Amino acid sequence: MPGAGARAAEAQRNAIRAYDILITEYRTAMQQLAPAALRARNRGSAINNSQRGITLALRSRGGKIDPRLLVADLFQAHTLKRFTQFMAKGATPLALAADATIRAGKVKSVSQADGDWHRESFRQIGGFAVGAIAGSMVGATTFKLATAAFAGPIGWALLGCIVVVAAGAGYAASVEGGRGGEFLGSLLYDARH
């Protein structure tokens, strides 16, 4: 049975061989997860290069594994991150379009009822502007604070919850901002007429 030094040398050779296979078989994904600038340095997680993984493994002491060695879920986490970025880019324009459509419907219904549709349009434009600004600011801030607070593996596991909470906070701020904007629009219209 080989000694500890021989086992360590064999483990290092196996790690280098496995990393080389990973690079060749999953080249596209690896270029996204481990940029070339990090592959040449001893920085980041074990996914960046084989020597980084070996260094992190040698530094782990007392049965505690360095979390930067745990890269099994990194591909799924990267996919989840891309999905949330897509949703963030797609959800905002859809929400704004829906809000604008609803507000235009309110102005139209006031006009059809022979009401003061000019005043209502001021109210709805003010509500739309303030609601959009408040909702996007609060939603983005909530998302950034929550992802910073739950960085690491726990954060990836909670990412869905973080997105829902950020969307809810953004929606609540948008509703309240919309009410305030409608009030402001009414004041501006009344002051002008």
C-alpha positions as CSV (number, residue, x, y, z in Angstrom):
1,M,0.0,0.0,0.0
2,P,1.5,3.4,-1.0
3,G,2.3,6.0,1.5
4,A,0.6,9.3,2.1
5,G,3.0,11.2,-0.2
6,A,2.4,8.7,-3.1
7,R,-1.4,9.0,-2.6
8,A,-1.2,12.8,-2.6
9,A,0.9,12.8,-5.8
10,E,-1.6,10.3,-7.5
11,A,-4.5,12.5,-6.4
12,Q,-2.8,15.6,-7.9
13,R,-2.2,13.8,-11.2
14,N,-5.9,12.6,-11.2
15,A,-7.1,16.2,-10.6
16,I,-5.0,17.6,-13.4
17,R,-6.1,14.8,-15.8
18,A,-9.8,15.3,-14.8
19,Y,-9.5,19.0,-15.3
20,D,-8.0,18.6,-18.8
21,I,-10.9,16.3,-19.8
22,L,-13.4,18.8,-18.4
23,I,-11.8,21.6,-20.5
24,T,-11.8,19.6,-23.7
25,E,-15.3,18.1,-23.4
26,Y,-17.1,21.2,-22.0
27,R,-15.1,24.0,-23.7
28,T,-18.0,26.4,-24.2
29,A,-19.4,26.1,-20.7
30,M,-15.9,26.3,-19.2
31,Q,-15.1,29.5,-21.1
32,Q,-18.2,31.1,-19.5
33,L,-17.5,29.8,-16.0
34,A,-13.8,30.1,-15.9
35,P,-12.5,33.0,-18.1
36,A,-9.1,32.7,-19.6
37,A,-7.8,35.4,-17.3
38,L,-8.6,33.3,-14.3
39,R,-7.5,30.0,-15.7
40,A,-3.9,31.2,-15.7
41,R,-3.9,32.4,-12.1
42,N,-4.2,30.8,-8.7
43,R,-7.4,32.7,-7.9
44,G,-11.1,32.0,-7.6
45,S,-12.7,28.5,-7.3
46,A,-11.5,25.1,-8.2
47,I,-13.2,25.4,-11.6
48,N,-10.7,28.0,-12.8
49,N,-7.7,25.6,-13.1
50,S,-6.5,22.3,-11.7
51,Q,-3.7,23.9,-9.7
52,R,-6.2,26.1,-7.9
53,G,-8.2,23.1,-7.0
54,I,-5.1,21.3,-5.6
55,T,-4.1,24.4,-3.7
56,L,-7.5,24.8,-2.1
57,A,-7.6,21.0,-1.2
58,L,-4.2,21.2,0.4
59,R,-5.3,24.2,2.5
60,S,-8.5,22.6,3.8
61,R,-7.9,21.6,7.4
62,G,-9.7,19.9,10.2
63,G,-12.3,18.2,8.0
64,K,-13.7,21.5,6.8
65,I,-13.8,21.7,3.0
66,D,-13.2,25.0,1.4
67,P,-16.5,26.0,-0.3
68,R,-14.6,27.1,-3.4
69,L,-13.9,23.4,-4.0
70,L,-17.6,22.6,-4.3
71,V,-18.2,23.2,-8.0
72,A,-20.6,20.4,-8.8
73,D,-23.6,22.7,-8.9
74,L,-21.7,25.6,-10.6
75,F,-23.1,24.8,-14.1
76,Q,-26.7,24.7,-12.8
77,A,-26.1,27.9,-10.8
78,H,-24.8,29.6,-13.9
79,T,-27.9,28.5,-15.9
80,L,-30.1,29.8,-13.1
81,K,-28.3,33.1,-13.1
82,R,-28.8,33.5,-16.8
83,F,-32.5,32.7,-16.4
84,T,-32.9,35.3,-13.7
85,Q,-31.1,37.9,-15.9
86,F,-33.4,37.0,-18.8
87,M,-36.4,37.4,-16.6
88,A,-35.2,40.7,-15.2
89,K,-34.7,42.0,-18.7
90,G,-38.0,40.6,-20.0
91,A,-40.3,41.2,-17.0
92,T,-39.7,44.9,-16.7
93,P,-40.8,45.9,-20.2
94,L,-43.8,43.6,-19.9
95,A,-44.9,45.0,-16.6
96,L,-44.5,48.6,-17.9
97,A,-46.5,47.8,-21.0
98,A,-49.3,46.2,-18.9
99,D,-49.3,49.2,-16.5
100,A,-49.5,51.7,-19.4
101,T,-52.3,49.7,-21.0
102,I,-54.4,49.6,-17.8
103,R,-53.8,53.3,-17.2
104,A,-54.8,54.1,-20.8
105,G,-58.0,52.1,-20.3
106,K,-58.8,54.2,-17.2
107,V,-58.4,57.4,-19.2
108,K,-60.6,56.0,-21.9
109,S,-63.3,54.9,-19.5
110,V,-63.4,58.4,-17.9
111,S,-63.6,60.0,-21.4
112,Q,-66.5,57.7,-22.4
113,A,-68.3,58.6,-19.2
114,D,-68.0,62.3,-20.2
115,G,-65.6,62.9,-17.3
116,D,-62.6,65.2,-17.1
117,W,-60.3,62.9,-19.1
118,H,-57.5,65.6,-19.2
119,R,-57.3,65.5,-15.5
120,E,-57.4,61.7,-15.4
121,S,-54.6,61.5,-18.0
122,F,-52.4,63.8,-15.8
123,R,-53.2,61.5,-12.9
124,Q,-52.3,58.4,-14.8
125,I,-49.1,59.7,-16.4
126,G,-47.9,60.9,-13.0
127,G,-48.8,57.5,-11.5
128,F,-47.0,55.6,-14.3
129,A,-43.8,57.7,-14.0
130,V,-43.5,57.6,-10.2
131,G,-44.6,54.0,-10.0
132,A,-42.1,52.8,-12.6
133,I,-39.2,54.7,-11.0
134,A,-40.1,53.6,-7.4
135,G,-40.7,50.0,-8.4
136,S,-37.5,49.6,-10.4
137,M,-35.4,51.2,-7.8
138,V,-36.8,49.3,-4.9
139,G,-36.8,46.0,-6.8
140,A,-33.2,46.3,-8.0
141,T,-32.0,47.4,-4.5
142,T,-33.8,44.5,-2.8
143,F,-32.3,42.0,-5.3
144,K,-28.8,43.4,-4.9
145,L,-29.0,43.5,-1.1
146,A,-30.5,40.0,-0.9
147,T,-27.9,38.4,-3.2
148,A,-25.1,40.1,-1.3
149,A,-26.4,39.0,2.0
150,F,-26.9,35.4,0.8
151,A,-23.7,35.0,-1.3
152,G,-22.4,31.5,-1.8
153,P,-24.1,28.2,-2.0
154,I,-27.0,29.3,0.2
155,G,-27.6,32.3,-2.1
156,W,-27.8,30.0,-5.1
157,A,-30.3,27.8,-3.3
158,L,-32.4,30.9,-2.3
159,L,-32.1,32.7,-5.6
160,G,-35.7,31.9,-6.6
161,C,-37.0,33.2,-3.3
162,I,-34.8,36.3,-3.6
163,V,-36.3,37.0,-7.1
164,V,-39.8,36.6,-5.8
165,V,-39.2,38.9,-2.8
166,A,-37.5,41.5,-5.0
167,A,-40.4,41.4,-7.5
168,G,-42.9,41.7,-4.6
169,A,-41.0,44.7,-3.1
170,G,-40.8,46.3,-6.5
171,Y,-44.5,45.8,-7.1
172,A,-45.5,47.2,-3.7
173,A,-43.3,50.2,-4.3
174,S,-44.7,50.6,-7.7
175,V,-48.3,50.6,-6.4
176,E,-47.5,53.1,-3.7
177,G,-45.5,55.2,-6.0
178,G,-48.3,55.1,-8.5
179,R,-50.8,56.3,-6.0
180,G,-48.4,59.1,-5.0
181,G,-47.8,59.9,-8.7
182,E,-51.5,60.1,-9.4
183,F,-52.0,62.5,-6.5
184,L,-49.1,64.6,-7.8
185,G,-50.6,64.5,-11.3
186,S,-53.9,65.7,-9.8
187,L,-52.2,68.6,-8.0
188,L,-50.3,69.6,-11.1
189,Y,-53.4,69.6,-13.2
190,D,-55.5,71.5,-10.6
191,A,-52.7,74.1,-10.2
192,R,-52.7,74.6,-14.0
193,H,-56.4,74.8,-14.5
